[in-house]
Every structure is written in C-alpha cells, then in structure tokens.
Amino acid sequence: MTSPRVEVDLSKIRHNTKTLVRRLKVHGISVTGVTKAVCGHPAIAQAMLDGGVAGLADARIANVRRLRLAGITCPVTLIRTPLLSQIDDVVELCDASYNSESEVIAALGDVAAKSGTLHNILLMVEMGDMREGILPGNVASIARHCVKTKGIALTGLAANFACLGGERPNAAKMAAFSTIADKIEGQYGPFSGVVSGGNSACLPWVATTEETGRTNDFRIGEAILLGVDPLNGEQIGGLFTDAFSLVAEVIEVKVKSETIVAAFGSAPPPNIRLVADNDCCSRSILALGRQDTDVLGLTMPSGTTYLGATSDHMVVQRAKPEIVVGSELKFQMNYSALMRVMANSDVVIKLVKPPASKTRRVAKTKKTHLDLV
C-alpha cells in the first residue's frame, strides 16, 4: 500500500463530535467544526456534520472552495480575517467571516451590495491572546461602522484564547467578553447569531463552571480531530485520540559503526555527527522527513526511539523485534504534525469507516442574514 499515508477513522471523528456537541449543549453552546488542520477535507467535514456541528469554519479560502466543490452547502465561516485580494471569493463562498479591520469590512460590504446579498460579520475581540482582534475599547466604533455599511450584517462577536499567547480563558475574561457583547447589543440591537467564546482550549473552563455568560458557540477543531486539550496534550475524557495515524515505510535497516571513515581514508568533516554503535538495536530509515510533517510532533511506536530527521528521511532506533526493509511503522500525531502532513500533496489520505449518513447539511439557497447557531 502507498506510503507515507494518513489513515483517518471517520467513525472516531463522528464520535468525538457527537460527544462534544452533547456536552456543550447542556451549557447552551453549539459547536462550529473547524476544518483548517485537514485542509477542508470534505469527508472529514461531513463526519463533523454527521456528528451534529452547527456549521463549519476554516481559515483559508482555498479550503472553503474545496468544501463547496464537494457539495457541502452548510454555513461556512472564514475565521481568519479576509484578505483584501480575496474579497470576491469570501462573499461568494462564505456565509460569514471574522473581522477586525474596518477597511476589510468596507470592501466586503461593497462586493456584497453589488451582488445583492448580505455578508455576515462577526467582530473578533482581543481578549489577551495577542493575535488578531479589536481592542475592547474600540469594538463599539467598529460595530457602528458595520451597522452603517451597506451589504453587511453584524451577526455577532468572537474571542480567541490559547493560540499565540497560550493563556487559557478564565471566569474574569469570559465575563468581560459577555459584558462587551451586552454593551454592543445595547447600542446597536440584538445579534441574530453567534457569540463565539473561543476554541478547544475553552473546554476545561466549561467543565468547571455553571456560568457561561453570553457564549453560545465554540469553534472546535483539535479536540474533535485529536481528542486532546490543546495546551497540555492530555486526552479529553471519552474522546478518541487515534482518529488519525501516519504510516511510513522502512527503506533501510542497518547497525552502523561508531567511527565514520570518509573516502580515501581522510578524516570525517567536523560537521558530521558520529553515530554510536549498539549491538542490541538497529537503526532504521523511513521514507518520511521534515518536508512531510513536523517530525517532533510524532508519537513513536512502542520500542522505537527517534534519532533524527532530514528533509526526506527519518532515522529511528528499534529494539527487538527488529523491522525489515519494506515494512511499515505507524505514528500518532499532534496538531502541528497533523496540519503539516494533511497539507502535503505527496501523502495519501486513506479513509476508514465512511460516514453513515449520505445526506448533507443544507443552508438557505438565498444568501441572506443567516443564523449560524
């Protein structure tokens, strides 16, 4: 079978999705499934939809286009601030987008108005992650701009946590975010859609509180796909952590001596690292390297030790029983390794246990003021 390849168990993705949707529903919070780590793979997106997500979200317009070309018509939100060079595509392909720049909002409104549609805007508020977002004191003025812009419908607010800054949400920050939502609605009328309080990193907060404030949506990717807490990598109870496996083929198995002798007996160059000999373990080279994935984000199979990697090779040490040329090793991945390998056109994606449902979640055919939750 072709390798390297990623084996995807769609039934485990559906299970993880259903579990999180059920748990969050108790708190009045719906789930938007984030597909950016899998490059908008339609079958994986469909597994999320079968699991009960309210809609999908992605950061790249190419991934959204891939979803649409595959026939997925549910609400899709662009969660990275739209590029000015892609405004036409954003309005055509996305039901909504997260925004933090007045210039971009104006451009979206211009294109939407000319096409006779409304584009839904969610304002991203900076709550401490220090990535994208409007400073809390400036949200009202940007909201006013949205309300006055033809072709634009202000449908909600969003916050982000634990991506760049790594700080978890807490009661104080989440309460402050709810206060901002109340203030904006008090000035410009009630939202018809989303108050998106965060991402997978917010799940521990929800599990320890009975007061979730105005938050009615989470954008969940990593917890659905990998079943782990993004900040510590620990398994979330009841979720599968092995929905994705990376398989690589062994192309060399040798025991190599401690001393490397260069051609014609000359001394090895100083930049060559000597490899110690070990009679108990063989060194195996796999057809997988840094060009394929984040090799440091791989979990080694039992009895296997990572030694190093270059662009196209990964060297491991294997205790007995030894492996042979042509055999395969299977690895689990963290989020960094997953998103790198899914973006690699040389890696084959093998789907296991296709979706039980053949139906697709359908949005309104006419693009109007859409509810995403």
PyMOL commands that set and color helices and strands:
alter all, ss='L'
color gray80, all
select helices_A, chain A and resi 10-25+36-38+42-50+61-69+84-93+102-114+136-148+171-188+200-207+222-226+263-265+295-297+335-342
alter helices_A, ss='H'
color red, helices_A
select strands_A, chain A and resi 5-9+30-34+55-58+76-78+96-99+119-125+152-159+194-198+217-220+244-254+282-286+298-299+304-309+314-318+328-333+348-352
alter strands_A, ss='S'
color yellow, strands_A
deselect
rebuild
show_as cartoon
